[in-house]
Amino acid sequence: MTYTDAEDCSPQLRGALESVIGGYMAAVAEVLLTEEVPVASTSAYGDVHDPSQDDFAGDVEGSVEFTRAFSRRLLGDGGETGLLWCGVSGWCFFHIPEGSGRSLVDSARWMGSGLTPEPARVAAFLSEVRLDPREAGSGERPFYRAPHSDPDVLLRRLEAFGTDSGPDDVVTRLRDTACRRRIVEALTAEDQEIADVSLHTGELKALTDLLEYVEGTTPDDILRELARRLTRDLSLRARDGVESVDEHREAFSYAEEQR
């Protein structure tokens, strides 16, 4: 589908842009998840004529956001952290500390490298951020396109990364795949030691309840079975004591089958 009218304000144009932006965000998220970056969600906004975006000198945008735990490890606090793709200026990394009152623009470190760099290049930029989050990239914002202009050209550029009508579903699937791989690798790693960890009974119950929640909510059959077996392993070890640590290993056995 093409749009030659730059003044087109139709829902169809917005939907088409959000589809290709969502596809681009999912492509970036896939590379990041492969590199074990904890992506929490993606977003896509495609109203190219939204006047409220003028305050930001932008129009359409997308984002890849991370877990609060990732933000704490990276910057020492649990503020909002992510990668923003601006349809005018390309990618930036942002970090908004909790309660700081700072805006996204205030915290942005701009990647450069053009309006639609390859997902692998975006992942490389995040690697640079992880080495030095306050100095990576540039504080000077680039401009590659005038706001509200040439939506058809932008559509064609973004179509190269694929389209998707439900980027959240794609990211959920990608997260499940990455999580499954990490869990199987952890359970089957060689030369494992027995960890000396003390838990209150309430903490153990909270952990098993959380695993049961994962079992009931994940659409991934392998993750569901891993969660079920790990819950059973932990419950039986709590009942039978530390001597049973090598006896109750159903999750390990199942993970071995998935390698």
N, C-alpha and C positions, 0 to 999 in steps of 0.2 A: 504494500500500500504506500502511495506517495502523496505528499502534500506540497503543492507548488505555491499555495497562497500563504504568505507569511503572516497574514492577518487572521488566518483560520483559528477560531477559538472553540472549535467543536470538541465535545467529549471524546470523539474518535481520535483526534490528534493527541489529546492528553493520554488516552489509553495506549495508543501506539508508542508514544515516548516512554511511558512508564514500563511498558513491556520490554523495550530494548535496554533501558537503563537498568531494569531489574536483571536482565540477562547479563549485563556487564558486571553488576555487583556480584552476582552469583559466580561468574567466572573468576573474579578476584578472590572471593571467599573460598573457592575450591582450592586455589593455589595456597592460600594462607593455612587452610585446614590441613592440607598435605604436609605443611611445614610445622604442624602442631601448634598453630596460633589459635587461641580459644575464641573463635568468632561467636558472638551471641546472637546477632541478627543482621539483616540488611534492610534497606529501605530505598524507595524510588519515588520521586515526585516529578510529574511531567507537565505541569501547567506553564507553558512557555510564555504566557502573557499575564501572569499573576503580578499585579502592580505592587503587592506587598513585598515582593522580592527586591524591589528597587532600593530598599534600605541597605541591602547587602550587595547591590550592584550585580545581581545574579538573576537567574530564572529557574531552569530545571536543575535537579540535583539528585544525588544518591549517596548512600553511606554504608559503610561496613563497621559495625560496632562490636566491642569486645566486652568480656566479663569484667565485673568490678575487681575480681581477684587479679586479673591481668594488669589492671591499672595500678593496684597496690604494689605488685611486684615491680612494675616498670617505674613508677613515680612516687611510691611511698604513701599514696592515699587512694581512696576508693571513688574518686571523682569520675565524671563521664569522659570516656576516652574512645576515640575511633578515627577512622579514615573517612573524610568527606570528599565526594567527587562533585565539583561545581561545573555546571555546563558552560561557564564562561572562563574559568581559570584552572580547570583540571583538579588534581588531587592535593589534599593537604591532610596533615595529622593534627588532631585537636585534642586538648586536654583541659577540661573545666573542673577545677578542684571543687569539692563539696563546700557550699556556702561562700564561695569566693565572689560571686556576683559578676564574674568575668563572662564575656560573650565568646562565642566560637571564634569570631574574627580576631579577638584579642589574643587568643592562644594559638592561632593557626601557624603551622610551619609548612610552607608550600613546597611541593615536590619539584615543580617545573616539568620538563620532559614532554611538553605538549598536552593537548586536550584529552586524548584518549590513548595513553600508553598501554602497552601489553600488560596483562595481569601479572606476569612474572616480574616486570619492572616495578610495579606497585608493591609487590611483595619484597623486592630488594630495598625499596625506599623504607618500608617498615623495619627491615633489618637494620638499616642505618639509624632509624629512630630509636630502636632498642639499645643501640650502643651509646647514643647521646641524645636523649629525647628533647633536650632544650636547645640544641644547636644543629640538629640534622635539618636538611632542607634550608629554606630561606624565610625570613620574616617578610620579605617583599613579595607581594602578590602579583602573579603574572596575569595577563589578559590575552586570550586567544580568539575570542569571539565576542561580538556585541550582544548584550542581553536582548532577548525577545526577537532575535533575527534568525532567518534561514532554518526553520525547524526541519525542513525536508533534508537539507544537507546533514544536519545533526543525526537524523534518523538513519541515513545511509551509513554514516560513520559507525554508529553504535550497532547496527545490524550485523556487523562482522563478528561480534562476540556472542551472537545468538539472542533469541527472544524467549521470554517466558511469561506466561500469564499469572503465575503464582510464585514469585521468587522466594517467599517464605517457605513454601513446600520444598523447593529445591535446596535451600540452605539447611532445612531440617534433615533432609536425606543426606546431604554432604556431611553434616555434623555427626549424624549417626554412624556413617561409614568410617569417619576419622576416629570417633570414640571407640568403635568396635575394634579397629586395628590397634589402638593404643592399649586397650584392655587385654586383648589376646597376647600382645607382646609382653605386657607386664606379668600376666599370669604364667607365661611359659618361659620367662627369662631364666637363663642358666645361673648357677651359683647363688641361689637365693639364700638369705639368712632368715632366721626366725626373729622377728622384731619384738622387742620388749616394750609393749605399749599397755598402759593401764587405762581402763575405761570405767566410768560409773555405769551402773546398770541402765540408767536413763539415757546415757549417751549411746550405749549399745542398741537399745531399743529404737532410738531416733535414727541410727544408722541403718538398721534393718527395715524400719518403716520407710526410709528414703529409698532403699533398694526395691522395696515392694511397690512404691510409687512409680519408679522407673519401669518395673516389670509391667505395670498396668497401663502406662501411657506411651511408651516408645512403640513406633510402628515397625521397628526392626526386630525380626524374629530371633536373631542370634543374640542381640543385646538383651532381649526379654528373657531368654533362657539363661544367659550368664548372670543376670540379676537374680533370677529365681534360685539358681544353684549357689551363688555366693551368699545369699541370705540364709539358705539352709546350712551351709558350711559354718558360718559365724554362729548361728544359733546352737548347733550341735557342739561346737568347740566350747561355747560358754557353759553348756550343760556338763560336758565330759572332762573339761580341764585341759591344761596345756599339753598333756601327754598325747592328746588326740589330734594335734595340729597336722600331723601327716596322715591321719586316718580319714579325716573329713575334708576331701579336696575334690568335690564334684565339679566345681567351677574350673579348676585346673584341667581335669580330664576332658571336659567339654571344649575348653580352649585349645587343647592339643589337637582335637579333631578338626578345628577350624584352620589350622596352619597350612 
